[in-house]
């Protein structure tokens, strides 16, 4: 029992609610997508950038610490450690920024632990290298001191060799040497040999010291040096006690102290060897720490990549969800529209309206036996029932009009004969008996003739007014100047009035017979109601957007504004019918014709302030019409 409009409204409301629901879902997904995009822009991308930076900085640190394997000077070590600390600070800053992101805390904590171990090893490596450089400097100083002692010892030995040689050769300058001289020569020869042995031992010690930088076995070096120093000591014993021997012994003793004391060369070499061994241990620890920190760095980078890819996957998933929601919405909305179109618009409205239109057309063609094929309790059903009622009323009206038409013709025929008889009798009486009749009788008979003529004209006008709906309204080409001339000849054969056309358009295409009838009645009205025996009646023509506009203008007494609404009504006249003969149907007929032609009609007059009246009417231009047009009842 719901109306079609209600069904359609409910269907459309359901579709709208459905669309709103899906759009709300899309809006939610878009909000989530915006959040994901914001997270990618503000978190994932910076995190990815920071993790890559920390990987790069860590690589730089590893490369810097690798340089510690080279024999760097103290200055180079200081500059390298300064750059190392700068990178460490940058790593701390980047790591602080990473810590505030959504990266796994366990990963960052493990990286921090590995980095602490790595940093400790590196600090020890730097300290070890600085220590090595200091030890190497002290070793060089110790060697220099030993070399000085060796040089001093060699100088003393050379002096002794020179002196002994001079002493030995002096006896041989004499012509004869005795047994005592020979014995002295042998003593000094033994001394020369001892000095040469000492000199050879000193050179061996110097050679060992020169090659001690590459000495791997400090104990062997120590044993060799002490062995040669002991040999030097034994050789010194073979020398005669002298000041020079005491000096040589003191120098040898100083050399032993420089070599064997706690801060002596051997001790320094041992500590330096221990430092180098510690360096090797630290390097192995550094390699392990590098492997560990490399793993942690890779885990940080992998975590950042995973977070970034996860966010990208979320964004892609949300985008696909939005796309599928849009596709589903489109499909379901189209399905809903198709269903509404099929079940409501086509079945409930379109098809029924089509059938109802066919029923209306059939009834408009006066097929009153046609059955109304649409029913229902909605608006269309109501229209169908109203159409069925209209059909019955139209059928009854047609029957009534037919009866009225027959009655009109019968009445016209039956009335015309008595009227004609009355007029004939009155006329014959006046013609035959005028001389015998009194003035009063003649006056009465003339009044009978006038009133019967008026009744006959009224009867004729009524028939014309009744047949307006059946008047032929075909599209016809009119030569407008000829039409106005024919009307003037018909209504004013004596040319008392100046009836003429203004702005002659030549030929026009419009409703033929109705236009002639309107112009005829308006010009007739202007002549009939003119207060003078002569005057001027102008017909103005103008082409408008609607069609043809006519203005019938006269110079008569005009029409007061208070009467202008009454002149188009039936049987209404502004003057007594005894003064102006007329039925009061002329302007009513014009008004009815204009209405049937769907035109416009207006009157303009300002009597008694100004003479004249203008009747303006407008009808369609039918230049493109090729078929006859019937005026709708």
MISEBA-249331 format. One record per residue (C-alpha): residue in one letter; x, y, z; residue number from 1. Coordinates in nm, 2 decimals. Each point is the difference from the previous one (the first is absolute). Layout:
BEGIN
 residu      u      v      w num
      A      X      Y      Z NUM
...
***
This chain:
BEGIN
 residu      u      v      w num
      X   0.00   0.00   0.00   1
      X   0.31   0.23  -0.01   2
      X   0.01   0.27  -0.25   3
      X   0.24  -0.01  -0.29   4
      X   0.18   0.31   0.12   5
      X   0.03  -0.16   0.34   6
      X   0.14  -0.32  -0.15   7
      X   0.24   0.19  -0.21   8
      X   0.10   0.22   0.29   9
      X   0.07  -0.30   0.22  10
      X   0.20  -0.18  -0.27  11
      X   0.21   0.31  -0.06  12
      X   0.04   0.06   0.37  13
      X   0.12  -0.36   0.03  14
      X   0.25   0.06  -0.28  15
      X   0.11   0.33   0.16  16
      X   0.04  -0.16   0.34  17
      X   0.20  -0.28  -0.16  18
      X   0.22   0.24  -0.18  19
      X   0.05   0.21   0.32  20
      X   0.09  -0.32   0.19  21
      X   0.26  -0.10  -0.25  22
      X   0.13   0.36  -0.03  23
      X   0.03   0.00   0.38  24
      X   0.20  -0.32  -0.03  25
      X   0.21   0.15  -0.27  26
      X   0.05   0.31   0.21  27
      X   0.11  -0.21   0.29  28
      X   0.24  -0.19  -0.22  29
      X   0.13   0.33  -0.15  30
      X   0.05   0.13   0.36  31
      X   0.20  -0.32   0.08  32
      X   0.19   0.04  -0.33  33
      X   0.08   0.36   0.09  34
      X   0.13  -0.12   0.34  35
      X   0.22  -0.27  -0.17  36
      X   0.13   0.26  -0.25  37
      X   0.08   0.24   0.29  38
      X   0.17  -0.28   0.19  39
      X   0.20  -0.09  -0.31  40
      X   0.10   0.36  -0.06  41
      X   0.07   0.09   0.36  42
      X   0.13  -0.33   0.14  43
      X   0.08  -0.28  -0.25  44
      X   0.19   0.21  -0.25  45
      X   0.20   0.19   0.26  46
      X   0.07  -0.33   0.18  47
      X   0.12  -0.16  -0.32  48
      X   0.22   0.30  -0.07  49
      X   0.14   0.00   0.36  50
      X   0.07  -0.37   0.00  51
      X   0.18   0.03  -0.33  52
      X   0.20   0.29   0.14  53
      X   0.09  -0.20   0.31  54
      X   0.11  -0.29  -0.22  55
      X   0.22   0.24  -0.20  56
      X   0.14   0.16   0.32  57
      X   0.07  -0.34   0.15  58
      X   0.18  -0.10  -0.32  59
      X   0.21   0.32   0.03  60
      X   0.09  -0.09   0.36  61
      X   0.10  -0.35  -0.10  62
      X   0.21   0.13  -0.29  63
      X   0.16   0.26   0.24  64
      X   0.09  -0.27   0.26  65
      X   0.14  -0.22  -0.28  66
      X   0.27   0.27  -0.06  67
      X   0.14  -0.08   0.35  68
      X   0.17  -0.30  -0.15  69
      X   0.23   0.25  -0.18  70
      X   0.30   0.14   0.18  71
      X  -0.15   0.34   0.05  72
      X   0.18   0.29   0.17  73
      X  -0.13   0.15   0.32  74
      X  -0.14   0.30  -0.19  75
      X  -0.17  -0.23  -0.26  76
      X  -0.14  -0.20   0.29  77
      X  -0.14   0.32   0.17  78
      X  -0.17   0.12  -0.32  79
      X  -0.14  -0.35  -0.07  80
      X  -0.14  -0.02   0.36  81
      X  -0.15   0.34  -0.04  82
      X  -0.18  -0.10  -0.32  83
      X  -0.10  -0.32   0.17  84
      X  -0.16   0.19   0.30  85
      X  -0.18   0.23  -0.24  86
      X  -0.16  -0.30  -0.18  87
      X  -0.08  -0.15   0.34  88
      X  -0.19   0.31   0.10  89
      X  -0.19   0.00  -0.33  90
      X  -0.09  -0.36   0.06  91
      X  -0.13   0.10   0.35  92
      X  -0.21   0.28  -0.14  93
      X  -0.15  -0.22  -0.28  94
      X  -0.06  -0.28   0.26  95
      X  -0.18   0.24   0.22  96
      X  -0.23   0.10  -0.29  97
      X  -0.06  -0.37  -0.08  98
      X  -0.09  -0.07   0.36  99
      X  -0.31   0.22  -0.02 100
      X  -0.13  -0.18  -0.30 101
      X  -0.21  -0.32   0.00 102
      X   0.31  -0.22  -0.07 103
      X   0.02  -0.31   0.22 104
      X   0.16   0.10   0.33 105
      X   0.18  -0.34   0.03 106
      X   0.18   0.07  -0.33 107
      X   0.12   0.34   0.11 108
      X   0.10  -0.13   0.34 109
      X   0.20  -0.28  -0.15 110
      X   0.17   0.25  -0.24 111
      X   0.09   0.22   0.29 112
      X   0.15  -0.29   0.19 113
      X   0.20  -0.11  -0.30 114
      X   0.11   0.36  -0.06 115
      X   0.12   0.04   0.36 116
      X   0.21  -0.31  -0.04 117
      X   0.13   0.12  -0.33 118
      X   0.08   0.34   0.14 119
      X   0.18  -0.15   0.30 120
      X   0.22  -0.21  -0.23 121
      X   0.07   0.30  -0.22 122
      X   0.09   0.22   0.29 123
      X   0.24  -0.27   0.12 124
      X   0.14  -0.03  -0.35 125
      X   0.07   0.37  -0.01 126
      X   0.15  -0.01   0.35 127
      X   0.21  -0.30  -0.11 128
      X   0.13   0.18  -0.30 129
      X   0.08   0.31   0.19 130
      X   0.18  -0.22   0.26 131
      X   0.19  -0.17  -0.28 132
      X   0.11   0.33  -0.15 133
      X   0.12   0.11   0.35 134
      X   0.18  -0.33   0.06 135
      X   0.16   0.01  -0.35 136
      X   0.12   0.35   0.08 137
      X   0.16  -0.12   0.33 138
      X   0.15  -0.30  -0.18 139
      X   0.15   0.23  -0.26 140
      X   0.14   0.22   0.28 141
      X   0.14  -0.31   0.18 142
      X   0.16  -0.13  -0.32 143
      X   0.14   0.35  -0.06 144
      X   0.15  -0.01   0.35 145
      X   0.15  -0.35  -0.06 146
      X   0.13   0.11  -0.34 147
      X   0.17   0.30   0.17 148
      X   0.16  -0.24   0.26 149
      X   0.10  -0.23  -0.28 150
      X   0.15   0.29  -0.19 151
      X   0.18   0.11   0.31 152
      X   0.13  -0.35   0.06 153
      X   0.12  -0.03  -0.36 154
      X   0.17   0.34   0.03 155
      X   0.18  -0.12   0.31 156
      X   0.10  -0.33  -0.16 157
      X   0.13   0.18  -0.30 158
      X   0.21   0.23   0.22 159
      X   0.14  -0.30   0.18 160
      X   0.07  -0.18  -0.32 161
      X   0.19   0.30  -0.13 162
      X   0.19   0.05   0.32 163
      X   0.08  -0.37   0.02 164
      X   0.11  -0.02  -0.36 165
      X   0.23   0.30   0.05 166
      X   0.14  -0.16   0.31 167
      X   0.06  -0.33  -0.18 168
      X   0.17   0.16  -0.30 169
      X   0.22   0.23   0.20 170
      X   0.27  -0.27   0.09 171
      X   0.03  -0.10  -0.37 172
      X   0.14   0.34  -0.08 173
      X   0.32  -0.10   0.20 174
      X   0.27  -0.20  -0.18 175
      X  -0.02  -0.28   0.25 176
      X  -0.27  -0.11   0.23 177
      X   0.08  -0.21   0.30 178
      X  -0.19  -0.28   0.16 179
      X  -0.18   0.25   0.22 180
      X  -0.12   0.18  -0.31 181
      X  -0.13  -0.31  -0.16 182
      X  -0.19  -0.09   0.32 183
      X  -0.15   0.35   0.00 184
      X  -0.09  -0.04  -0.36 185
      X  -0.18  -0.33   0.07 186
      X  -0.19   0.16   0.29 187
      X  -0.12   0.30  -0.21 188
      X  -0.08  -0.24  -0.28 189
      X  -0.23  -0.19   0.23 190
      X  -0.16   0.33   0.11 191
      X  -0.06   0.10  -0.37 192
      X  -0.17  -0.33  -0.06 193
      X  -0.22   0.05   0.31 194
      X  -0.09   0.35  -0.11 195
      X  -0.09  -0.13  -0.35 196
      X  -0.22  -0.27   0.17 197
      X  -0.16   0.27   0.21 198
      X  -0.06   0.21  -0.31 199
      X  -0.15  -0.29  -0.18 200
      X  -0.23  -0.07   0.30 201
      X  -0.11   0.37   0.00 202
      X  -0.08  -0.02  -0.37 203
      X  -0.20  -0.31   0.06 204
      X  -0.20   0.17   0.27 205
      X  -0.05   0.30  -0.23 206
      X  -0.12  -0.23  -0.28 207
      X  -0.25  -0.17   0.24 208
      X  -0.13   0.33   0.11 209
      X  -0.05   0.12  -0.36 210
      X  -0.21  -0.31  -0.08 211
      X  -0.19  -0.01   0.33 212
      X  -0.30   0.19  -0.15 213
      X  -0.10  -0.32  -0.18 214
      X   0.10  -0.23   0.28 215
      X  -0.29  -0.23   0.08 216
      X   0.17  -0.19   0.29 217
      X   0.10   0.25   0.26 218
      X   0.15  -0.27   0.22 219
      X   0.23  -0.12  -0.28 220
      X   0.10   0.36  -0.06 221
      X   0.06   0.05   0.37 222
      X   0.22  -0.32   0.02 223
      X   0.20   0.10  -0.30 224
      X   0.07   0.35   0.13 225
      X   0.09  -0.13   0.35 226
      X   0.22  -0.27  -0.15 227
      X   0.19   0.26  -0.21 228
      X   0.02   0.24   0.30 229
      X   0.14  -0.28   0.22 230
      X   0.26  -0.07  -0.27 231
      X   0.08   0.37   0.00 232
      X   0.03  -0.02   0.38 233
      X   0.23  -0.30  -0.02 234
      X   0.21   0.17  -0.26 235
      X   0.04   0.30   0.21 236
      X   0.14  -0.22   0.28 237
      X   0.28  -0.10  -0.23 238
      X   0.11   0.36  -0.03 239
      X   0.24   0.14   0.24 240
      X  -0.14   0.20   0.28 241
      X   0.00   0.36  -0.12 242
      X  -0.21   0.30   0.00 243
      X  -0.12  -0.08  -0.35 244
      X  -0.11  -0.35   0.11 245
      X  -0.19   0.15   0.29 246
      X  -0.17   0.24  -0.25 247
      X  -0.08  -0.29  -0.24 248
      X  -0.14  -0.20   0.29 249
      X  -0.22   0.29   0.11 250
      X  -0.13   0.05  -0.35 251
      X  -0.08  -0.37  -0.03 252
      X  -0.17   0.02   0.34 253
      X  -0.21   0.29  -0.12 254
      X  -0.09  -0.20  -0.31 255
      X  -0.12  -0.29   0.22 256
      X  -0.21   0.24   0.20 257
      X  -0.15   0.16  -0.31 258
      X  -0.08  -0.35  -0.12 259
      X  -0.11  -0.18   0.31 260
      X  -0.14   0.26   0.23 261
      X  -0.38   0.02   0.07 262
      X  -0.04   0.28  -0.26 263
      X   0.29  -0.15  -0.21 264
      X  -0.03  -0.09  -0.36 265
      X  -0.09  -0.36   0.06 266
      X  -0.27   0.09   0.24 267
      X  -0.14   0.26  -0.25 268
      X   0.02  -0.26  -0.28 269
      X  -0.19  -0.25   0.22 270
      X  -0.27   0.25   0.09 271
      X  -0.03   0.11  -0.36 272
      X  -0.03  -0.36  -0.10 273
      X  -0.27  -0.04   0.26 274
      X  -0.17   0.31  -0.13 275
      X   0.01  -0.13  -0.35 276
      X  -0.14  -0.34   0.11 277
      X  -0.28   0.20   0.18 278
      X  -0.06   0.18  -0.33 279
      X  -0.04  -0.33  -0.18 280
      X  -0.25  -0.11   0.27 281
      X  -0.19   0.32  -0.03 282
      X   0.00  -0.03  -0.38 283
      X  -0.16  -0.34   0.03 284
      X  -0.25   0.14   0.25 285
      X  -0.06   0.29  -0.24 286
      X  -0.07  -0.24  -0.28 287
      X  -0.25  -0.18   0.21 288
      X  -0.15   0.33   0.11 289
      X  -0.02   0.12  -0.36 290
      X  -0.18  -0.32  -0.10 291
      X  -0.24   0.05   0.29 292
      X  -0.06   0.37  -0.07 293
      X  -0.04  -0.08  -0.37 294
      X  -0.27  -0.25   0.08 295
      X  -0.17   0.25   0.23 296
      X   0.02   0.27  -0.26 297
      X  -0.14  -0.23  -0.26 298
      X  -0.28  -0.08   0.24 299
      X  -0.07   0.37   0.05 300
      X   0.00   0.06  -0.37 301
      X  -0.21  -0.31  -0.06 302
      X  -0.24   0.11   0.28 303
      X  -0.04   0.35  -0.16 304
      X  -0.05  -0.16  -0.35 305
      X  -0.25  -0.24   0.15 306
      X  -0.19   0.29   0.16 307
      X   0.01   0.20  -0.32 308
      X  -0.12  -0.30  -0.21 309
      X  -0.27  -0.07   0.26 310
      X  -0.12   0.36  -0.02 311
      X   0.01  -0.02  -0.38 312
      X  -0.19  -0.33   0.01 313
      X  -0.26   0.16   0.23 314
      X  -0.03   0.30  -0.24 315
      X  -0.03  -0.24  -0.30 316
      X  -0.26  -0.21   0.19 317
      X  -0.20   0.31   0.09 318
      X   0.02   0.13  -0.36 319
      X  -0.12  -0.34  -0.13 320
      X  -0.28   0.00   0.27 321
      X  -0.11   0.34  -0.11 322
      X   0.01  -0.10  -0.37 323
      X  -0.20  -0.32   0.07 324
      X  -0.25   0.20   0.21 325
      X  -0.04   0.25  -0.29 326
      X  -0.05  -0.29  -0.24 327
      X  -0.24  -0.17   0.23 328
      X  -0.19   0.33   0.06 329
      X  -0.02   0.06  -0.37 330
      X  -0.12  -0.35  -0.08 331
      X  -0.25   0.00   0.29 332
      X  -0.13   0.35  -0.08 333
      X  -0.04  -0.09  -0.37 334
      X  -0.17  -0.32   0.11 335
      X  -0.23   0.20   0.23 336
      X  -0.07   0.26  -0.27 337
      X  -0.07  -0.28  -0.25 338
      X  -0.23  -0.16   0.26 339
      X  -0.18   0.32   0.07 340
      X  -0.02   0.07  -0.37 341
      X  -0.13  -0.34  -0.08 342
      X  -0.24  -0.05   0.30 343
      X  -0.11   0.35   0.07 344
      X   0.06   0.23  -0.29 345
      X  -0.06  -0.24  -0.28 346
      X  -0.26  -0.23   0.15 347
      X  -0.17   0.23   0.24 348
      X   0.03   0.33  -0.19 349
      X   0.13  -0.01  -0.36 350
      X  -0.21  -0.30  -0.13 351
      X  -0.31   0.11   0.18 352
      X   0.05   0.36  -0.12 353
      X   0.04  -0.13  -0.36 354
      X  -0.32  -0.20   0.03 355
      X  -0.17   0.29   0.16 356
      X   0.12   0.23  -0.27 357
      X  -0.14  -0.23  -0.26 358
      X  -0.33   0.00   0.19 359
      X   0.00   0.38   0.01 360
      X   0.08   0.03  -0.37 361
      X  -0.28  -0.25  -0.08 362
      X  -0.25   0.20   0.22 363
      X   0.12   0.33  -0.15 364
      X  -0.08  -0.15  -0.34 365
      X  -0.35  -0.05   0.13 366
      X   0.03  -0.38   0.03 367
      X  -0.22   0.00   0.31 368
      X  -0.04  -0.38  -0.03 369
      X   0.37  -0.04   0.08 370
      X   0.07  -0.18   0.33 371
      X   0.23   0.16   0.25 372
      X   0.27  -0.27   0.05 373
      X   0.19   0.15   0.30 374
      X  -0.10  -0.06   0.36 375
      X   0.16   0.02   0.34 376
      X  -0.03   0.20   0.32 377
      X   0.28   0.24  -0.06 378
      X   0.00   0.33  -0.19 379
      X   0.00  -0.16  -0.34 380
      X  -0.29  -0.21   0.10 381
      X  -0.18   0.31   0.12 382
      X   0.07   0.17  -0.33 383
      X  -0.13  -0.31  -0.18 384
      X  -0.32   0.00   0.20 385
      X  -0.03   0.38  -0.06 386
      X   0.05  -0.07  -0.37 387
      X  -0.27  -0.26   0.01 388
      X  -0.23   0.25   0.17 389
      X   0.10   0.26  -0.26 390
      X  -0.07  -0.25  -0.28 391
      X  -0.35  -0.05   0.13 392
      X  -0.05   0.37   0.05 393
      X   0.14   0.07  -0.35 394
      X  -0.23  -0.26  -0.14 395
      X  -0.29   0.15   0.18 396
      X   0.11   0.35  -0.11 397
      X   0.02  -0.11  -0.36 398
      X  -0.34  -0.14   0.02 399
      X  -0.13   0.31   0.17 400
      X   0.18   0.22  -0.25 401
      X  -0.15  -0.20  -0.28 402
      X  -0.34   0.05   0.15 403
      X   0.06   0.37   0.05 404
      X   0.12   0.03  -0.35 405
      X  -0.31  -0.17  -0.13 406
      X  -0.20   0.21   0.24 407
      X   0.17   0.32  -0.13 408
      X  -0.06  -0.08  -0.36 409
      X  -0.36  -0.10   0.07 410
      X  -0.05   0.31   0.22 411
      X   0.16   0.21  -0.27 412
      X  -0.22  -0.15  -0.27 413
      X  -0.31   0.01   0.22 414
      X   0.07   0.36   0.12 415
      X   0.10   0.13  -0.34 416
      X  -0.33  -0.09  -0.16 417
      X  -0.22   0.19   0.26 418
      X   0.25   0.29  -0.01 419
      X  -0.02   0.01  -0.37 420
      X  -0.37  -0.02   0.01 421
      X  -0.02   0.28   0.26 422
      X   0.23   0.22  -0.21 423
      X  -0.20  -0.07  -0.31 424
      X  -0.33   0.07   0.16 425
      X   0.13   0.33   0.16 426
      X   0.15   0.10  -0.33 427
      X  -0.31  -0.08  -0.20 428
      X  -0.22   0.18   0.24 429
      X   0.21   0.31  -0.02 430
      X   0.01  -0.02  -0.38 431
      X  -0.37  -0.06  -0.04 432
      X  -0.16   0.18   0.29 433
      X   0.24   0.28   0.09 434
      X  -0.25   0.27  -0.10 435
      X  -0.27  -0.14   0.22 436
      X   0.22  -0.07   0.30 437
      X   0.06   0.25   0.28 438
      X   0.35   0.13   0.07 439
      X   0.01  -0.21   0.31 440
      X  -0.08  -0.32  -0.19 441
      X   0.26   0.08  -0.26 442
      X   0.25   0.06   0.26 443
      X  -0.08  -0.33   0.17 444
      X   0.02  -0.19  -0.32 445
      X   0.34   0.15  -0.08 446
      X   0.12  -0.09   0.35 447
      X  -0.12  -0.36  -0.07 448
      X   0.21  -0.01  -0.32 449
      X   0.31   0.14   0.19 450
      X  -0.03  -0.24   0.29 451
      X  -0.06  -0.31  -0.22 452
      X   0.31   0.10  -0.21 453
      X   0.20   0.03   0.32 454
      X  -0.13  -0.35   0.11 455
      X   0.09  -0.14  -0.34 456
      X   0.36   0.15   0.02 457
      X   0.04  -0.13   0.36 458
      X  -0.11  -0.35  -0.12 459
      X   0.26   0.01  -0.28 460
      X   0.28   0.13   0.24 461
      X  -0.08  -0.27   0.25 462
      X   0.03  -0.27  -0.26 463
      X   0.33   0.15  -0.11 464
      X   0.13   0.02   0.36 465
      X  -0.11  -0.36   0.07 466
      X   0.19  -0.13  -0.31 467
      X   0.33   0.17   0.09 468
      X   0.14  -0.33   0.12 469
      X  -0.06  -0.15  -0.34 470
      X   0.14   0.28  -0.20 471
      X   0.27  -0.10  -0.25 472
      X   0.34   0.11   0.13 473
      X   0.22  -0.11  -0.28 474
      X   0.34   0.16  -0.07 475
      X  -0.06   0.24  -0.29 476
      X   0.19   0.27  -0.19 477
      X  -0.17   0.33   0.02 478
      X   0.06   0.31  -0.21 479
      X  -0.07   0.23   0.29 480
      X  -0.06   0.32  -0.20 481
      X  -0.26  -0.18  -0.22 482
      X  -0.17  -0.14   0.31 483
      X  -0.04   0.34   0.16 484
      X  -0.12   0.15  -0.33 485
      X  -0.27  -0.27  -0.03 486
      X  -0.11   0.06   0.36 487
      X  -0.02   0.37  -0.07 488
      X  -0.21  -0.05  -0.31 489
      X  -0.23  -0.23   0.19 490
      X  -0.05   0.22   0.31 491
      X   0.03   0.35  -0.15 492
      X  -0.12  -0.01  -0.37 493
      X  -0.05   0.38   0.01 494
      X   0.36   0.06   0.12 495
      X  -0.11   0.22   0.29 496
      X   0.29  -0.14   0.21 497
      X   0.36   0.00  -0.09 498
      X   0.09  -0.37   0.05 499
      X   0.36  -0.08  -0.09 500
      X   0.30  -0.23   0.08 501
      X   0.32   0.15   0.16 502
      X   0.33  -0.18  -0.05 503
      X  -0.11  -0.24  -0.27 504
      X   0.20  -0.32   0.04 505
      X  -0.13  -0.15  -0.33 506
      X  -0.07  -0.36   0.05 507
      X  -0.02  -0.17   0.34 508
      X  -0.08  -0.36   0.10 509
      X  -0.24  -0.04   0.29 510
      X  -0.34  -0.13   0.10 511
      X  -0.21   0.11  -0.31 512
      X  -0.37   0.01   0.09 513
      X   0.04   0.08   0.37 514
      X   0.23   0.30  -0.08 515
      X  -0.25   0.13  -0.25 516
      X  -0.29  -0.03   0.24 517
      X   0.20   0.18   0.28 518
      X   0.09   0.29  -0.23 519
      X  -0.36   0.01  -0.13 520
      X  -0.15   0.02   0.34 521
      X   0.24   0.26   0.14 522
      X  -0.04   0.23  -0.30 523
      X  -0.38  -0.05   0.01 524
      X   0.01   0.09   0.37 525
      X   0.20   0.31  -0.07 526
      X  -0.25   0.12  -0.27 527
      X  -0.31  -0.10   0.20 528
      X   0.10   0.18   0.32 529
      X   0.15   0.31  -0.17 530
      X  -0.18   0.32   0.11 531
      X   0.04   0.16  -0.34 532
      X  -0.11  -0.08  -0.35 533
      X   0.36  -0.01  -0.12 534
      X   0.34  -0.07   0.15 535
      X   0.33  -0.19  -0.03 536
      X   0.07  -0.36   0.08 537
      X   0.37  -0.12  -0.03 538
      X   0.12  -0.36   0.01 539
      X   0.37  -0.01   0.11 540
      X   0.21  -0.30  -0.06 541
      X   0.32  -0.11   0.18 542
      X   0.21  -0.31  -0.01 543
      X   0.09  -0.14   0.35 544
      X   0.18  -0.29   0.15 545
      X  -0.34  -0.18   0.05 546
      X  -0.13   0.07  -0.34 547
      X  -0.23   0.27  -0.14 548
      X  -0.12   0.30   0.20 549
      X  -0.30   0.21  -0.12 550
      X  -0.12   0.33   0.15 551
      X  -0.35   0.12  -0.11 552
      X  -0.01   0.37   0.08 553
      X  -0.30   0.24  -0.03 554
      X  -0.07   0.36   0.07 555
      X  -0.33  -0.06   0.17 556
      X  -0.12   0.11   0.35 557
      X   0.22  -0.27   0.16 558
      X  -0.08  -0.22   0.30 559
      X   0.03   0.10   0.36 560
      X   0.24  -0.23   0.20 561
      X  -0.28  -0.10   0.24 562
      X  -0.18  -0.17  -0.29 563
      X   0.29  -0.16  -0.17 564
      X  -0.03  -0.33   0.19 565
      X  -0.37  -0.03  -0.10 566
      X   0.00   0.05  -0.37 567
      X   0.12  -0.36  -0.08 568
      X  -0.29  -0.16   0.19 569
      X  -0.31  -0.14  -0.17 570
      X  -0.28   0.24  -0.07 571
      X   0.18   0.29   0.15 572
      X  -0.03   0.34  -0.18 573
      X   0.10   0.35   0.13 574
      X  -0.29   0.17  -0.19 575
      X  -0.37  -0.08  -0.02 576
      X  -0.09  -0.24  -0.27 577
      X  -0.26   0.26  -0.11 578
      X   0.29   0.24  -0.07 579
      X   0.25  -0.26  -0.15 580
      X  -0.13  -0.31  -0.15 581
      X   0.20  -0.30   0.12 582
      X  -0.03  -0.33   0.18 583
      X   0.30   0.05   0.23 584
      X   0.17  -0.30  -0.14 585
      X   0.26   0.15  -0.23 586
      X   0.28   0.06   0.25 587
      X  -0.09  -0.32   0.19 588
      X   0.04  -0.19  -0.33 589
      X   0.34   0.17  -0.05 590
      X   0.11  -0.09   0.35 591
      X  -0.11  -0.36  -0.04 592
      X   0.19  -0.03  -0.34 593
      X   0.32   0.14   0.16 594
      X  -0.02  -0.24   0.29 595
      X  -0.05  -0.30  -0.24 596
      X   0.30   0.12  -0.20 597
      X   0.21   0.03   0.32 598
      X   0.06   0.36  -0.08 599
      X  -0.02   0.32   0.20 600
      X  -0.25   0.29  -0.01 601
      X   0.00   0.34   0.17 602
      X  -0.18   0.33  -0.02 603
      X   0.16   0.34   0.05 604
      X  -0.21   0.32   0.05 605
      X  -0.01   0.29   0.23 606
      X  -0.35   0.14  -0.05 607
      X  -0.13   0.26   0.07 608
      X   0.34   0.17   0.03 609
      X   0.11  -0.11  -0.34 610
      X  -0.20  -0.12  -0.31 611
      X   0.06  -0.33  -0.17 612
      X   0.05  -0.36   0.08 613
      X   0.27  -0.26  -0.08 614
      X  -0.08  -0.37  -0.02 615
      X   0.33  -0.20  -0.01 616
      X   0.01  -0.38  -0.07 617
      X   0.28  -0.23  -0.08 618
      X  -0.01  -0.34  -0.18 619
      X   0.26  -0.26  -0.09 620
      X   0.21   0.00  -0.32 621
      X  -0.08  -0.33  -0.18 622
      X   0.25   0.03  -0.28 623
      X   0.15  -0.34   0.08 624
      X  -0.34  -0.17   0.05 625
      X  -0.11  -0.21  -0.29 626
      X  -0.29  -0.19   0.15 627
      X  -0.34   0.13   0.11 628
      X  -0.03   0.10   0.37 629
      X  -0.32  -0.05   0.18 630
      X  -0.09   0.23   0.29 631
      X  -0.02  -0.21   0.33 632
      X  -0.34  -0.01   0.16 633
***
